[in-house]
Amino acid sequence: QVQLVESGGGLVQAGGSLRLSCAASGRTRSNYGMGWFRQAPGKERDLVAAISWTGSNRYYGDSAKGRFTISRDNAKNTLYLQMNSLKPEDTAVYYCAARGLGIGFSPDAYDYWGQGTQVTVSS
């Protein structure tokens, strides 16, 4: 079992930045891929970015390309999402997720989830 706890969400003006963190605990000695998803009210949960265990393989959804950066510090068991140039349409609950190996592209590919952190971008 892996437990995930997100932090770093909040209210920010359009054009601003936020850095989300996800602390992992439990069975963290196993190699696992991780991702950030987001879900706005009435919409599906979409993949924002994902990263492999070593960090050598990273994927960004179209909405994140050029603005967001995913990274991880395995020594600290922590996943990050640096979000720059935020837009009102980035408003959503952001979830951290982990899976056995490699990168997954859909929510069904992930085994463990955090509770989410709210990001609100005002215009």
Disulfide bonds with the S-S distance in Angstrom:
Cys22-Cys96 2.04
